[in-house]
Structure formats: structure tokens, C-alpha cells
Amino acid sequence: MAGSLERGAGAAEPVPAVESPFRRFAADYSANGIALAALLTVVVLALLAILAPWIAPQNPYDLTQISIFDNMLSPSERSLEGKLFLLGTDDQGRDMLSAMIYGLKLSLFVGAASTAIALAVGVSLGVVAAYFGGLIDSVIMRLVDLQLSFPAILIALILLALLGKGVDKVILALTLVQWAYYARTVRGNALVERRREYIEAAHCLALPRRRIIFRHLLPNCMAPLIVVATVQVAHAISLEATLSFLGVGVPITEPSLGLLIANGYKYILSGKYWVSFFPGLLLLATILSINLVGDHLRDLLNPRLKR
């Protein structure tokens, strides 16, 4: 009896199962109704943009599918041919619902592409500046300080005035506007990480600098960048909409949500609100939902900020 008690007392306690990051991520979002609604909204909007050619009732930029006789129809009004336009039509006879879906596709593409390129450029320059220090750090950070001292919209306007209109030119301008945010963020984290023991051990093993920077240092600096990148996607979308509204963004043959708002702005006072109102509402929902997702990601990655 005593032996069995001794064996029972000396037995190792069962180790609790480690919860997977994905399951914890899903549980945290499920417990927050606003964050879950924002995440579902982002997913739905992304699916709408990806499936635009199959979901949209018409291709609003195919001249064979639109008729000038259907111009400025109010929401839920039917055309002479019996077609129902749920959100009405614009001055060119395009279905507003279809135009918004295609405009959303372009806005999300510009925002995601410019953010991804700026992230790659900014992270590379920031981690190189932190690792090498000295003159390289000074030059890179002075460029960052110089860019951040000017409003982003002003720099983008100057660049597009020089480059001209075009989706690729808008992406380039937004990339040059955003990279400094990532460079400063990753440099601050990399300065802390480069003094840790695993970096010193990599130096002692005489590992190549490229391997130390991109395989050991950089992965440990990526957590805050996820939040910054999420918020910057929304910022890039709003910047692109502003530039297109001012007439220096994407061309009229490939309109985004900002250009759709600009096209309907002149009709607001005449009572034809839907041409500008519905694209503006979709733009607001897109930016707000992405920002809410990024705000909740910040709380997940830094529990001290959780409210």
C-alpha cells in the first residue's frame, strides 16, 4: 500500500495541451463581436473583389453591355428593357452595383499591392540599418525622417504629377509614401533583438551576415509589422481614393471607389445622391472594417494593450 502511494506521489503530472495559435486567434475573435463582424466584412469584401467578373450583374466597362438610355436611373428602377438596377445607374448608364464591385476590386488591389511592396522595401532597409549601424543607419534614418516630415498626400500628389495617371504609377507613388513607416518600426525592434544571445551565438558560429539578418533577426521583428501593415492597407486605400477624387489617380477607364465618388459628386445637389453615396458608403465600410481588424490584431499580439 505504501509502495503504491509512493509510486503515485512520484508519478509525473500530465502536461497540459498547448493551444494552437490559430485556435487562440479564432477564440479571441469569437469573443469580440465587433472584431468578428469586421473580420467577416473584410472576408466578404475580398471575395466580392476576387469574384467580381462572376458576381457583378454586368461588366460596367464593356460598352456592349451598357446603354446610354439607362443613365441616371434611381435605385430599384427598371430600364425600358425591363432590367432592374438595385442601386441605380450613373450618367453613362452603368449599373452602380457592378461599378462598385469592380471599383472595390481595384481599390483593394492597389492598397494590398502598394502595402506589400512598401513592406518589403521598408523592412529590408530598416533591419539593415539596425544591424550595421554607423553611416548606413544614419543615411537610411535621415531619409526616413525627411519623408515623414511631409504629409503623405502631398508627396503622392507631387509624384503622380511627375509620373502621370495609371494603376502602376499609383502603386509606385503609394509605395514610396509608405516604406518609411515600416523602416522605422522594424529598426526599433531590430535594435533590441540584435543584442540578444541568439544573435551573439550566430556571430560566434561565423554565420553569413545575410543569413543572420534575414533568417534570425528579421523573423523576430515581424509581429508588430503585421498590425502596421493591416492599418496601412486601409491608409493606402483612402489615399488612393483621395488621389482619384482629385483626378490624379487611376484613369477613368479603370475607376476605383474614389473615382466613382468623384463622378457622382456633381449630381449630389440635383438629388441624384446614389451615384456618389453608395460608393462612399462602401469605401467607408472597407476602411473601417480593415482598421478594426488591425486594432484587434494589435491587442492579440500585445496583451498589455487588450481592453
Backbone torsions as a table, in degrees:
resi	resn	phi	psi	omega
1	MET	NA	-45.4	179.9
2	ALA	-66.0	-37.7	179.5
3	GLY	-63.2	-40.4	179.5
4	SER	-66.0	-36.6	177.9
5	LEU	-65.3	-39.3	179.0
6	GLU	-64.9	-41.4	178.6
7	ARG	-65.2	-37.2	179.3
8	GLY	-67.2	-38.3	-179.2
9	ALA	-70.8	-31.8	-177.5
10	GLY	-86.9	-6.4	-178.4
11	ALA	-67.9	143.7	-179.7
12	ALA	-71.3	139.2	178.1
13	GLU	-73.3	146.6	179.0
14	PRO	-64.3	136.8	179.9
15	VAL	-80.2	126.9	-180.0
16	PRO	-65.3	144.6	-179.3
17	ALA	-66.9	139.1	178.9
18	VAL	-83.5	126.1	-178.5
19	GLU	-74.5	133.5	-179.1
20	SER	-68.8	149.1	179.0
21	PRO	-60.0	-36.2	-179.4
22	PHE	-65.5	-41.2	-180.0
23	ARG	-67.2	-39.6	177.2
24	ARG	-65.7	-38.6	177.4
25	PHE	-61.7	-45.7	-180.0
26	ALA	-66.3	-38.3	-179.8
27	ALA	-66.4	-40.8	179.6
28	ASP	-65.7	-39.9	178.3
29	TYR	-69.8	-35.9	179.6
30	SER	-66.1	-31.5	-179.3
31	ALA	-78.6	-14.0	-179.6
32	ASN	-114.3	105.6	-175.2
33	GLY	-63.2	-40.8	-178.7
34	ILE	-66.4	-44.5	180.0
35	ALA	-65.1	-39.4	178.8
36	LEU	-65.1	-42.1	177.6
37	ALA	-63.1	-39.6	178.7
38	ALA	-65.8	-41.8	179.4
39	LEU	-64.3	-44.0	178.1
40	LEU	-63.5	-36.8	178.0
41	THR	-64.0	-43.1	178.7
42	VAL	-62.7	-42.8	179.8
43	VAL	-63.3	-44.0	179.9
44	VAL	-63.6	-44.0	179.7
45	LEU	-64.0	-39.3	177.8
46	ALA	-64.8	-40.7	177.9
47	LEU	-65.5	-39.2	176.7
48	LEU	-60.3	-43.1	-179.0
49	ALA	-66.9	-42.2	-178.3
50	ILE	-68.0	-40.1	-175.5
51	LEU	-96.3	19.1	-176.6
52	ALA	-53.3	-45.4	-178.9
53	PRO	-63.0	-22.5	-177.7
54	TRP	-101.6	-22.6	-177.0
55	ILE	-92.9	-40.4	-175.6
56	ALA	-61.5	136.4	179.0
57	PRO	-58.7	-30.6	178.2
58	GLN	-149.8	163.1	170.3
59	ASN	-87.6	105.5	-172.4
60	PRO	-68.9	-7.0	-179.0
61	TYR	-113.3	13.5	173.4
62	ASP	-101.8	112.2	-173.9
63	LEU	-63.2	-20.2	179.3
64	THR	-78.2	-13.1	-177.1
65	GLN	-104.5	-4.2	-179.2
66	ILE	-120.1	157.9	-179.3
67	SER	-134.6	133.4	179.5
68	ILE	-66.6	-20.3	179.0
69	PHE	-73.5	-11.9	178.6
70	ASP	-97.6	16.5	-174.3
71	ASN	-73.6	146.3	174.4
72	MET	56.9	37.6	172.2
73	LEU	-77.5	137.8	-179.1
74	SER	-74.5	163.6	179.6
75	PRO	-56.0	139.3	-179.6
76	SER	66.7	15.0	176.7
77	GLU	-92.1	147.7	179.9
78	ARG	-100.1	150.0	177.3
79	SER	-81.9	178.3	178.3
80	LEU	-63.6	-25.9	179.5
81	GLU	-88.2	0.7	178.2
82	GLY	91.5	5.1	178.6
83	LYS	-74.1	137.2	179.7
84	LEU	-97.2	128.1	178.3
85	PHE	-113.5	103.5	-173.7
86	LEU	-62.0	-39.6	-178.9
87	LEU	-109.8	15.5	178.6
88	GLY	80.7	-170.4	179.6
89	THR	-131.0	165.7	178.7
90	ASP	-98.0	-167.0	-175.5
91	ASP	-71.0	-12.3	178.0
92	GLN	-102.9	3.8	179.4
93	GLY	84.2	13.5	-179.6
94	ARG	-83.4	141.8	175.9
95	ASP	-66.1	122.0	-176.1
96	MET	-65.2	-35.6	178.6
97	LEU	-62.5	-45.3	179.0
98	SER	-66.3	-41.9	179.6
99	ALA	-63.0	-36.5	178.7
100	MET	-68.4	-39.5	179.6
101	ILE	-65.4	-43.8	178.1
102	TYR	-68.6	-37.4	176.8
103	GLY	-65.4	-37.6	175.7
104	LEU	-62.3	-41.3	179.2
105	LYS	-58.7	-45.2	-178.9
106	LEU	-70.0	-40.9	-179.6
107	SER	-63.0	-44.7	178.9
108	LEU	-66.1	-38.0	179.2
109	PHE	-64.1	-46.2	-179.9
110	VAL	-63.4	-44.4	-179.9
111	GLY	-64.0	-45.8	-178.1
112	ALA	-69.7	-42.7	-177.9
113	ALA	-66.0	-46.6	-179.7
114	SER	-64.6	-37.6	178.9
115	THR	-67.2	-41.5	-179.3
116	ALA	-64.2	-43.8	-179.9
117	ILE	-67.8	-44.1	179.0
118	ALA	-63.2	-36.7	177.8
119	LEU	-62.2	-45.7	-179.8
120	ALA	-63.0	-43.8	-178.6
121	VAL	-69.1	-49.5	-176.7
122	GLY	-64.5	-41.7	-179.9
123	VAL	-64.8	-42.9	179.8
124	SER	-61.8	-47.1	-179.2
125	LEU	-68.0	-38.7	-179.1
126	GLY	-66.1	-43.0	-178.0
127	VAL	-73.3	-32.2	175.5
128	VAL	-66.7	-41.7	178.7
129	ALA	-62.0	-41.4	-179.1
130	ALA	-70.7	-35.8	-175.1
131	TYR	-74.8	-45.6	-175.1
132	PHE	-86.3	-35.5	-180.0
133	GLY	64.0	-158.8	175.9
134	GLY	60.5	-137.5	-176.2
135	LEU	-65.1	-39.6	-179.7
136	ILE	-61.7	-44.6	178.4
137	ASP	-62.4	-43.0	-178.2
138	SER	-64.1	-44.9	-178.7
139	VAL	-64.1	-47.1	-178.0
140	ILE	-64.4	-44.4	-177.6
141	MET	-72.3	-28.3	174.7
142	ARG	-69.2	-35.5	174.1
143	LEU	-64.5	-40.6	177.5
144	VAL	-62.5	-46.9	-179.9
145	ASP	-62.3	-39.4	179.7
146	LEU	-63.9	-43.6	-178.9
147	GLN	-69.6	-42.7	-177.9
148	LEU	-70.7	-11.7	177.9
149	SER	-79.4	-11.9	178.4
150	PHE	-109.7	148.0	176.0
151	PRO	-62.4	140.8	-177.6
152	ALA	-61.8	-39.1	-177.6
153	ILE	-65.6	-34.4	179.6
154	LEU	-66.8	-43.9	178.9
155	ILE	-63.4	-42.9	-179.7
156	ALA	-63.7	-40.3	178.6
157	LEU	-62.3	-43.0	179.9
158	ILE	-65.2	-43.5	-179.0
159	LEU	-64.1	-43.8	-179.2
160	LEU	-71.7	-27.3	174.3
161	ALA	-66.1	-31.3	178.1
162	LEU	-84.3	-37.8	-175.0
163	LEU	-85.4	-30.8	-175.4
164	GLY	94.0	-177.9	-178.0
165	LYS	-82.2	157.7	178.4
166	GLY	146.3	144.8	-179.9
167	VAL	-62.6	-43.0	180.0
168	ASP	-64.2	-34.6	-179.9
169	LYS	-72.7	-35.6	175.7
170	VAL	-64.7	-42.4	178.3
171	ILE	-62.4	-42.0	178.6
172	LEU	-63.3	-44.5	-179.5
173	ALA	-63.5	-43.3	179.9
174	LEU	-68.6	-31.5	175.9
175	THR	-64.7	-45.8	179.8
176	LEU	-66.8	-24.9	178.4
177	VAL	-78.0	-34.5	-169.0
178	GLN	-94.3	-24.3	-168.2
179	TRP	-59.1	-29.6	-176.4
180	ALA	-65.2	-32.5	178.9
181	TYR	-61.3	-44.3	-178.5
182	TYR	-70.7	-38.3	-179.8
183	ALA	-61.5	-44.3	-179.5
184	ARG	-67.7	-41.3	-178.3
185	THR	-64.5	-48.9	-176.3
186	VAL	-70.8	-30.3	178.4
187	ARG	-64.3	-43.1	179.7
188	GLY	-60.8	-40.6	178.5
189	ASN	-73.5	-37.4	-178.4
190	ALA	-68.1	-32.0	177.6
191	LEU	-62.7	-33.1	177.3
192	VAL	-76.2	-44.0	-175.0
193	GLU	-69.2	-32.3	-175.4
194	ARG	-68.1	-13.8	177.7
195	ARG	-94.9	2.2	-177.7
196	ARG	-81.2	167.8	-171.8
197	GLU	-66.5	-35.9	-175.8
198	TYR	-68.3	-28.5	175.2
199	ILE	-72.6	-40.8	176.8
200	GLU	-62.6	-39.3	177.9
201	ALA	-64.7	-38.1	177.9
202	ALA	-64.2	-37.0	176.1
203	HIS	-66.2	-40.6	179.9
204	CYS	-64.7	-31.9	177.7
205	LEU	-81.4	1.0	178.1
206	ALA	58.7	40.1	176.3
207	LEU	-71.5	150.3	178.2
208	PRO	-61.3	148.4	-178.3
209	ARG	-60.4	-39.6	-179.6
210	ARG	-60.2	-40.6	-179.7
211	ARG	-68.9	-39.2	178.9
212	ILE	-63.8	-42.0	-176.1
213	ILE	-70.3	-51.7	-169.0
214	PHE	-93.2	-15.2	179.9
215	ARG	-110.3	-18.8	-178.3
216	HIS	-118.8	-48.5	-175.6
217	LEU	-77.4	-50.7	-174.0
218	LEU	-62.3	-45.8	-179.0
219	PRO	-58.2	-27.5	-179.7
220	ASN	-84.9	0.8	178.0
221	CYS	-112.1	6.0	-170.4
222	MET	-85.5	-20.6	-173.7
223	ALA	-56.8	-52.0	179.5
224	PRO	-68.5	-22.9	-179.5
225	LEU	-69.2	-26.4	178.0
226	ILE	-62.1	-43.1	179.4
227	VAL	-67.3	-45.9	-179.1
228	VAL	-61.2	-42.3	-179.4
229	ALA	-65.2	-39.3	179.5
230	THR	-62.6	-45.6	179.7
231	VAL	-67.7	-35.8	-178.3
232	GLN	-69.9	-26.4	174.3
233	VAL	-60.8	-46.7	177.4
234	ALA	-63.1	-39.4	178.6
235	HIS	-64.0	-41.1	178.9
236	ALA	-65.4	-38.8	178.6
237	ILE	-63.9	-43.0	179.3
238	SER	-67.2	-37.4	176.9
239	LEU	-64.4	-43.9	179.2
240	GLU	-63.1	-40.9	178.7
241	ALA	-63.0	-40.3	178.7
242	THR	-64.7	-44.7	179.8
243	LEU	-64.1	-41.9	179.2
244	SER	-68.0	-36.5	177.1
245	PHE	-62.8	-36.3	179.2
246	LEU	-79.7	-6.0	175.8
247	GLY	89.1	13.9	-179.3
248	VAL	-118.6	9.8	-176.7
249	GLY	-95.9	-123.4	-177.6
250	VAL	-73.0	152.7	179.7
251	PRO	-70.5	162.3	-176.6
252	ILE	-67.6	-20.2	177.9
253	THR	-76.3	-15.3	178.5
254	GLU	-132.5	62.9	-171.8
255	PRO	-70.7	143.1	173.8
256	SER	-101.5	-173.8	179.5
257	LEU	-63.3	-37.9	178.6
258	GLY	-62.2	-41.2	179.2
259	LEU	-70.5	-33.6	175.9
260	LEU	-64.5	-39.5	176.7
261	ILE	-63.6	-42.0	179.3
262	ALA	-64.4	-37.8	-179.8
263	ASN	-64.2	-32.8	-178.3
264	GLY	-95.2	-3.4	-176.3
265	TYR	-62.0	-37.9	-176.3
266	LYS	-72.8	-11.2	-178.7
267	TYR	-100.9	-1.5	-175.1
268	ILE	-63.2	-46.3	-176.7
269	LEU	-68.4	-18.8	178.4
270	SER	-88.2	3.7	177.2
271	GLY	94.2	-5.0	-179.6
272	LYS	-91.5	69.2	-172.1
273	TYR	-70.3	-29.4	-168.5
274	TRP	-65.8	-24.6	-177.2
275	VAL	-65.0	-33.0	-179.2
276	SER	-108.4	-28.5	-173.5
277	PHE	-68.7	-48.7	-175.9
278	PHE	-66.7	-43.0	173.8
279	PRO	-62.4	-36.3	177.3
280	GLY	-65.9	-37.8	178.1
281	LEU	-65.8	-40.9	178.0
282	LEU	-66.0	-40.0	177.6
283	LEU	-63.1	-42.4	178.2
284	LEU	-62.9	-44.4	179.8
285	ALA	-63.5	-38.6	-179.5
286	THR	-64.9	-51.0	-177.7
287	ILE	-65.7	-42.5	-178.5
288	LEU	-64.7	-44.0	-178.3
289	SER	-66.7	-40.5	178.3
290	ILE	-65.0	-40.3	178.0
291	ASN	-64.6	-39.0	178.7
292	LEU	-66.6	-38.5	176.5
293	VAL	-63.6	-44.3	177.9
294	GLY	-64.0	-37.0	178.7
295	ASP	-65.2	-39.5	178.8
296	HIS	-72.6	-34.2	175.3
297	LEU	-61.5	-38.3	177.1
298	ARG	-60.4	-41.8	178.5
299	ASP	-66.2	-37.1	-179.8
300	LEU	-67.5	-41.7	-176.0
301	LEU	-80.8	-18.5	177.8
302	ASN	-133.1	89.2	-175.6
303	PRO	-58.8	-22.0	-179.8
304	ARG	-66.8	-22.0	179.6
305	LEU	-92.2	-3.8	-175.9
306	LYS	-66.6	132.0	-178.1
307	ARG	-98.7	NA	NA
